[in-house]
């Protein structure tokens, strides 16, 4: 079955960096685009970054452009989110997502907390 497992979250001071990873299994990872979402307390889940199947196209929410970078290693079935210059408003649970044959799959999420 399709599985997405995030890791790399934690507590960091404002201005710091974290790299999230999402390990995929159960499907042909290299055939599908992958997304990162986040959900802060009391807010709706929002799309943060998108990367196409071979990484040729990426897109970002305006709030993270210039600070976050999404990448993938298809040989390792893993997608990454490098987060630099973190701000307290980046505090959220971050989720990896893939839509495979019209069905959405989600990881369990990883908590990112940025202290001011």
Secondary structure, DSSP 8 states (H G I E B T S, - for coil): --EEEEE--EEEETT--EEEEEEEESS-GGGS-EEEEEE-TTS--EEEEEE-TTSS-EEE-TTTTTTEEEEEETTTTEEEEEE-S--GGG-EEEEEEEEETTEEEE---EEEEEE-
